Amino acid sequence: MAEMKIEHLSFNYTPQTPILQDISLTLDTTPTAIIGQNGAGKTTFVKLLKGLLKPTSGEIKLDGKSIRALSAPNLAAQIGLVFQNPNDQIFKNKVIDEVMFGPLNIGMSKEQAKKKALEVLQWLGLEDKINDNPYDLGLSERKLIALASVLAMDTQVVILDEPTIAHDYASKEKIKLTIKKLQEQGKMVLTIIHDMDFVAECFDRAIVLVKGKILIDGPTEEVFSKEAVLKEAYLEAPHVTQLCRCLGYKQTYLTVEAFVKAQKGIE
């Protein structure tokens, strides 16, 4: 199972403007959400994890090996990043070619790449779109295609940048099931996201960044129970959590299901 150690990680574009400051933590297969307001350093952080940026100081180790020592193809084969905007990722004229591109470039045979591509497209409900031009499809479907292109590479680490934007309920459910499936496979799933309801439903660990530093890191229920911390980070708790507080409940409930289960237990 994948493990990533971040040791005293700092990054800045200029000495006068530090973006990330002395971050140390360990990431494992616990689904983890990295949350915080715009400008907190979330995107820079995951770009460093992916190797798209080089740290000013500090180290990132994947399964004990510094990612500095990994070649670009090797790193791509182990860490997948799904961009927030699929238009920054998609460039092929056919869906099937787009989803096969990554697997082929990390050394899969054409047959193996096609098999993986068809498998994930079917999982995401896009099997009837394989010969379509991605740019003839809507934003939600393009985001799913971008997701499929990373899933087909079968990386140990999957990073999702704002995965719920532009998705309806049905598409969000597909993403939820995908996260659960990746967890069952022993993969590391990380997200940077503003959708706190989705965090509550899908991620067991939350890391709050504020001005390039970790404000709090812990189980999601514990993080969302800290009202003062959320206020300092300019974050809101999930809607269910807020409603239950307004109704006078002391316990932190993250989802409707958790609340209903607790009330049945009381009865």
Residue pairs with C-beta under 8 A, 6 or more apart in sequence:
1 28
1 29
1 186
1 188
2 28
2 29
2 62
2 63
2 78
2 156
2 157
2 186
2 187
2 188
3 26
3 27
3 28
3 62
3 63
3 64
3 188
4 26
4 27
4 28
4 49
4 60
4 61
4 62
4 63
4 157
4 188
5 26
5 27
5 59
5 60
5 61
5 64
6 23
6 24
6 25
6 26
6 27
6 49
6 58
6 59
6 60
7 24
7 58
7 59
7 60
7 61
8 22
8 23
8 24
8 57
8 58
8 59
9 20
9 22
9 23
9 24
9 48
9 55
9 57
9 58
9 59
9 60
10 18
10 20
10 21
10 22
10 23
10 55
10 56
10 57
10 58
11 18
11 19
11 20
11 41
11 44
11 48
11 53
11 55
11 56
12 18
12 19
12 20
12 56
13 19
18 212
19 41
19 44
19 212
20 41
20 44
20 45
20 48
20 212
20 213
21 212
21 213
22 58
22 213
23 45
23 58
23 212
23 213
23 214
24 58
25 207
25 214
25 217
27 188
27 190
28 188
29 183
29 186
29 187
29 188
29 189
30 204
30 205
31 179
31 183
31 189
31 190
31 202
31 203
31 204
31 205
32 188
32 189
32 190
32 191
32 203
32 204
32 205
32 206
32 207
33 190
33 191
33 192
33 193
33 199
33 202
33 203
33 205
33 206
33 207
33 220
34 42
34 45
34 46
34 190
34 191
34 192
34 193
34 206
34 207
34 209
35 42
35 192
35 193
35 194
35 196
35 199
35 206
35 207
35 208
35 209
35 233
35 235
36 42
36 208
36 209
36 210
36 215
36 233
36 235
37 210
37 233
37 234
37 235
39 211
40 209
40 210
40 211
40 212
40 233
41 209
41 211
41 212
42 192
42 209
43 161
43 192
44 53
45 192
45 209
46 81
46 159
46 161
46 190
46 192
47 53
47 81
48 54
48 55
48 60
49 60
49 67
49 79
49 157
49 159
49 190
50 75
50 79
50 81
50 159
51 67
51 70
51 72
51 75
51 79
52 81
54 68
59 66
59 68
60 66
60 67
60 68
61 67
62 70
62 78
62 79
62 156
62 157
63 156
67 75
67 79
70 78
73 105
73 106
73 107
76 102
76 105
76 106
76 153
76 155
77 106
77 107
77 153
77 155
78 155
78 156
78 157
79 155
79 156
79 157
79 159
80 102
80 150
80 151
80 153
80 155
80 157
80 158
80 159
81 150
81 159
81 161
82 89
82 143
82 146
82 147
82 150
82 158
82 159
82 160
82 161
82 163
83 89
83 146
83 161
84 161
84 162
84 165
86 134
86 139
86 142
86 143
86 145
86 146
87 142
89 146
89 149
90 98
90 134
90 135
90 142
90 145
90 146
90 149
91 98
92 98
92 101
92 134
93 133
94 130
94 131
94 132
94 133
94 134
95 121
95 126
95 129
95 130
95 131
95 132
95 133
95 134
95 137
95 145
96 114
96 117
96 118
96 121
96 130
96 131
98 134
98 145
98 149
99 117
99 120
99 121
99 145
99 148
99 149
99 152
100 110
100 113
100 114
100 117
100 152
101 149
102 149
102 150
102 152
102 153
103 112
103 113
103 116
103 117
103 152
103 153
103 154
104 110
104 113
106 153
108 116
113 152
116 152
116 153
116 154
117 148
117 152
118 127
118 130
119 152
120 148
120 151
120 152
121 127
121 129
121 130
121 148
123 151
123 174
123 178
123 181
124 144
124 147
124 148
124 174
124 178
125 144
125 174
126 141
126 144
126 145
126 148
129 137
129 141
129 145
134 141
134 142
134 145
135 142
137 145
139 166
140 166
140 167
140 168
140 171
143 163
143 165
143 166
143 167
143 171
144 171
144 174
147 160
147 163
147 175
147 178
150 158
151 158
151 178
155 187
156 187
156 188
157 187
157 188
157 190
158 182
158 187
158 188
158 189
158 190
159 190
159 191
159 192
160 175
160 189
160 190
160 191
160 192
160 193
161 191
161 192
162 191
162 192
162 193
162 194
162 195
163 175
163 191
163 193
163 198
164 172
164 175
164 193
164 195
164 198
165 195
167 175
172 198
176 198
176 201
176 202
179 189
179 202
179 203
180 202
182 189
183 189
191 199
191 203
193 199
196 224
196 235
196 236
196 237
196 238
196 239
197 238
197 239
197 240
199 206
199 220
199 238
200 220
200 224
200 238
200 240
200 241
200 254
200 255
201 254
201 255
203 220
204 219
204 220
205 217
205 218
205 219
205 220
206 216
206 217
206 218
206 219
206 220
206 223
206 224
207 214
207 216
207 217
208 214
208 215
208 216
208 217
208 223
208 229
208 230
208 233
208 235
209 215
209 233
210 232
210 233
215 229
215 232
215 233
216 223
216 226
216 229
217 223
220 254
221 252
221 254
222 252
223 229
223 230
224 230
224 237
224 238
224 241
224 252
224 254
225 252
227 237
230 236
230 237
236 242
237 245
237 252
238 254
238 255
240 253
240 254
240 255
240 256
240 258
240 259
241 252
241 253
241 254
244 251
244 252
244 253
244 259
251 262
253 259
253 262
